[in-house]
Amino acid sequence: MQLSLSANPRLQSLGWEQRKADARTRQADARPNPQLSIGVESAAGASAGSEATLSVGQLLELGGKRDARVALARAEGRVALLD
């Protein structure tokens, strides 16, 4: 039995399929990254110099989007393991 497992690439890949499914579920469960933007403007001919703008943004997921994304990733993982 051990020889069959070690010599059959299809059987060896089953462990990797489970890991890939787990990784997809973790990725789906991750919250979006915050965004940081920096802008510098220089008015030509103005004696005042330049103006800098800094903004921070965070996407707020509403309406169960994250839960739906995780449920889909879990379902796809179960299907992948059945193949």
N, C-alpha and C positions, 0 to 999 in steps of 0.2 A: 504494500500500500504506500509506504514511504517513497519507494522508487517511482511509483506512478505520479505522485504529487510533485516530486522533484524534476521529473522528465517532461511533464506536460505543461507547456506555456499557458494554455487556456486555464488550467486549474491554478497555476501560480498567479494569474492576473486577478483572480477573485478577491484576494486581499486588497489589491490596489483599487478595485472598483468600489469597495466599501470606504476606503480612505478618500477617494475622489468625491463620493456622495457626501461624506461627513464634511469635507472642505467646502463643498458648494452650499451646504446648509449653514455653516458658520459664516460664509461670505454673505449669504442672503440675510442673515440675522444682524449683520453689522450696520451701525448707523452711518449716515452720510458724513463725510468729512466736512469740517468748517472751512470757510473760504476767507482768505485775507487778500485784500487788494490795496495797492499803493499807487497813487498817480501823482505826477509832478507836471505842472503847467507853467510855462513861461510866456508872459505877455510881451510880444515884441514891442520895443520902444517904451515900455513902462519902466519908470524909475523905481518902482516898489519891489521889483525882483520876481520871484516865482511863488507859486501857490502849491501846497502839497495836500493831498487828500488820502485819508486812511479809512478803509471800511472793513467790517467783519460781518460775515453772513453765515447763517446756519439753516439748512433745509429742515423744515418741520413736516414730517410725514403724518398726514391725517387720514381718517377713514379706514383704518386697518390695513393700509398698503403694506406695511412691514410684515404683519402677521400673514397676509395673503402670500407675500413673496417667500416667506419661510415655509409655509405649508406647501407651496408649489415645489420648492427645492427638495423637501422631504419626499413628496410623492414621486418626483423624478428619480430620486435616489432609490426608492423601492422598486420602481420599474427597471432601472438599470441593473439592479441586482437579480432581477428575474430573468434577464436575457441570457 
